[in-house]
Amino acid sequence: MRAVRWLFCAVALTACLAPGVRADEYTKQTFLTFSGPVQLPGMTLPAGTYQFRLADPDSGRRTLQVWDKEGTKLYSTLLTIPDQRMTPTDKPVVMFTEAVSGEPQPIRSWVYPNETYGMEFVYPKDQAMRIAKATHSSVLSFDDD
């Protein structure tokens, strides 16, 4: 009888916790903390903690939303393209582009834990040109007309 009671408690606990786990996997919600300002397409985020999550996981599009830590203020919805890594890691990975001294560091891509495909950000053409000129590297861009 004790084993049946223990099994029932384990199943109930799993049922209560599982929806929260799936929600994070579904939207790929990740909390990222930056110690200094960072550049994203069309904006600069000050130091702080932010939520990164898929805008519409069902659509198959590669749009990412950046929210405040509490998820109450949407900062931006960003276009991305797939970015492949050779090996997955158990933690989120943020790849930066080299920055000019004194400028916020531009984020090149973000990878969700345990995945080999991440999301590379696509910058507005004028911002991409400034970053590329300063760093002597290519930056994905789109015409913002």
Residue, then its C-alpha position, 0 to 999 in steps of 0.5 A: m500500500r505504501a508503494v502505491r501511495w508513493l507512486f501516486c504522489a510521484v505521478a501527481l508531482t510529475a503531472c504538476l511540473a511537466p506543463g511548466v517544463r514543456a512551456d519553456e521548451y516550446t517557446k525556448q524561453t531563456f533568461l539572459t543577464f548582461s553585465g553591460p549594454v548590448q546591441l540588438p537589431g535596431m536597439t541597445l539594451p542596458a545591462g540587466t536580465y531579459q527573457f528571450r523567447l520565440a514569438d510564435p513557435d507554431s509558425g515555423r518562422r524564426t522570430l524572437q522576442v526580447w522581454d524584460k525579466e518579468g515578461t511584462k514589457l516587450y522590447s522588440t520582435l527580431l528577425t533571425i536566420p538559422d545558425q549552426r553550432m557543431t556541438p550542443t551545450d547544456k546552457p544557452v550560448v550567446m555569440f557576440t560580434e567584436a565591438v569598437s571600444g566604448e560601444p555596446q557589444p553587438i549580439r550575433s546569435w543565440v542558441y538554446p541549450n542542448e541544440t545545435y541550431g541557434m538564431e543569428f540576428v539580422y540587423p537593419k542595413d544602416q546598423a549592420m554597415r556601422i558594425a561591419k565597418a567598425t569590426h571589418s566583418s560581415v553582418l547580416s542585414f535587411d533593407d529597412d525601407 
